[in-house]
Amino acid sequence: MNHEMEEATADTWVSYWDALPEGQLLFRPEAEEYVRNLAAAFPLSRQSRLLDFGCGYGFVAAALAPRVGQVFLWDAAASMRRHAVARLAQQDNVVLLDLNDSTTKPSLDLILVNSVVQYMTPEELAGWLPRWRQLLAPSGQVVLSDLIPPRHSFLTDLFSLLTFSVRRGYLVQAIRNILATRKRYKQAEHARPLYHPSCAELTRMAAAAGLATRFLDRNLTHFRGRVTADLTRTAGGAA
């Protein structure tokens, strides 16, 4: 594969999210469920400083902002960043973080990486792990949720989504959105398949970056069968 093809492949998922109309997303009720489960699993306070890595349209950050001291935003897709900043313009404790600046070290209590890792390559994840570690306060945590394990079935995800949408009362809208986005999603997935790290693989990669791994008993989102990992700094780990 030549350099131009490599760059095009690497940009596949960023381009997908950049071009996706906001009206085709169901992130608000899903974000509410995620934040409810997050708050039950991790202590949040008015002193907490968080990074929503892969913030999307800002629904998670909007739900978190009233609960914590400061929320930083970042997303690889420019349109997502613009929407998130516009949605949270009235929140004075929300800041767009420039992760291209290697000197940025805000000393974070939590870095939230929800439904993002599957759109990375193993090399990208290995590159981000030490960078996330550098952004953490000494007792900070990186929470990787919605990790898709090897051999995980799409039908399991579909059942989880439909069950959740029935419970939240938007089944018809959920089906419409699935049908509206499915073709483009499959095209992107064909160009760049989703990444399915095993627990052992993630544990090894995190250890190499100076992070210890703990897996939660259940995923933080409504997708059953997916996995959430809690990463913490190890003493004397990677610089």
N, C-alpha and C positions, 0 to 999 in steps of 0.2 A: 504494500500500500504506500503510495507516495505521500509527501508532506501535506499537499492540499487535501487529499482524501482523508488523511488522519484528522486534520482540523475539522473537516465537514462532519465526520463521524462523531468527534468529541462535542460538537455543537448541536447534535441532533435533539437532545432532550431540552436544552436551553431554548432552542428555536421553537420546540413544541409548546412549552409553557409561555413563551413570549407571545405566541400567536393565538393563544386560547382565549376566547371571549369570556369575560367574568360571569356572564349570565349562565354559562354552561357548567359552573362549578357548584358544588354543594358544601363548600367548606364551612359555612357558618354553623350549622348544627353539629358537624363533625368536630369543629374546633371547640365548641362548647363541651362536648363529650370528652375530648382530649384534655382540656384544662381541668375539668372536674376530676378525672382520674389522676392527672398529674398532681393536683393539690392534695389528693388523698395519699399519694405515695411519697411526696417530697415536701418538706416544710417550706412554705412561702411566707415572707414577711415584708413589711414596708421598708426593710433594709436590703432586701434581695436585689441583686443586679443580674439580669438575664440577657442572653443573646438568643434570639429566635433565628437560627441559621436555616435558610430556606424558608423565609417568612411568608412567601406567597402573597396573597392579597391582604394580609395583615389581620385576619380574623382571630388567630391565636393571640397575637400581640395585643389586640384590642380587648380581649377577655382578660389578659394578664395584667395590663397596665394599672387598673385600679387596685390590684392586690399587692403590688411590689414597688420597690423604690425606683428602679430604672429598667427599661427594656431597650435593648439594642436590636436593630434590624439588619438583616443581610439576605440577599437572594442573588443567584447567578443571572436571573432573567431581569433585564432592565424594566420591562413593563410591570412585572411584579413589584419591584422596588417603588416605582412611581405610584402604583395603586395603593400600596401599603402606606407610603408616606402621606398621600392625600387622605386616606381613611383615618389616619391617626394624627392629623395636623393639629387637632385641639388638645392632644395629650402632651403636656409639657415634660413628661418623664420618658418620652420615646425618642430615640436618636438613631439615624441611619449610620451604620458603622462602615468604614472603608477598610475592608480586609485586604485590599491591594497594598495598603501601607504596612510594611513589616514592622514598623515601630509602634503600631497600635497594640497596647496591652492593658485593657480596661479592668483586669482583676475581677473576673466574673464568678458568681456563685453557681450559676447553672448555664450550660450551653445546651439548648434544645435543638435536636436534629430529628425532626419528625417526618417520616415518609420521604426521605431524601436519599439515603444511602443506595437504594435500588437503582437510582439514576446515575450513580458514579461508576467508575471502573475501580478494580482493586488498587490500581496505582494511585488514583485520585484519593481514595479513602486513606491509603497509607501516607499520602502527603498531608492530608488534613489533620490526622490524629495528633501529630506533634504540634501543629499550629494551634489546635484547640487547647492542648495542654498548656501552651505558653500564655493563653488568654485567661486561664483559670486562676482564681484565688487559691491559696494553699489547700483549703478544704473544699474547693469547688468540684462540681460534677458535670460530666458530659452525658446527656441522656439521649441515646439513639433508639428511637421507637419506630414501629412499623417495619422492622427488618424482615425481609422475606427469606425464609430458610430454603435450602435446596429441596427440590422436588415438591415445593408447595403448589397446590392446585389453584388455578384461577376460579374454579367452581366454588371453592371454599370462600374466596374473597367475595364472589358474587352473592353467595348465600348470606354472608355477614352484612354486606351492604343493603341487600333487600330487607333483611330482618330489621336492621337499624332504621331504615327509612319507613317501614311499617310502624315501628315503635314511635318514631318522631312525627309521623303523619304526612309524609311527602313521597309516598311510593310512586305515584304517577310521574312526578317531576324527576325522581331518581332514574326511572326507566327511560324517560325522554333524554336525559343527559347522557346516560350510558350509550344509547343509540346514536346520539349526535357526535360523540367524541370517539367512539370505538374505532372507526376506520383510521383516523389520523393517529390514534394511539398505537394501533397495531403496525402502522407504517413506520413510526418512530422506533417501536420495539424491534421490528425486523432489521432496521438499520443499525441499532445499538441495543442488543438484548439487555434485559434487566439483570442487575447483579444480585446474586443470592448467596451471601456469605454464610458459612456454617458458624456455629457458636465457637468451635475450636479455632477456625481461621480468624475470626474477629478477636478472640482472646490473644492469639499469637501476635497479631498486628498491633493491638493495643499495648501489649507488653513491650514490644519493640519501641513504642513511642513513650514509654514511661507511665503507662496507665494500667491499673488493675480493673478487671471486668467482673461485674455481678449481673446476673440475669434475673429479671423480675418474674414473679410467678405468672403474671398475665400481661399482655400487651396493653399499652396506654390508650389505644384507639379501639374502635368497634370491630376491627379486623381480627378475628380469632384465628389462631394458628400462626400469626406473625409474632415477632419477638421484640421485647424492649431490653436494652442493655444499659447499665449504669456504670460509667467509667470514672475512676478517681485517680488522682496522682499517686504514684509510688515514690517512696523516699529515695532520693538520689537517682531518679529516673533520667530519661532523655533530657538534654539541655533545651 
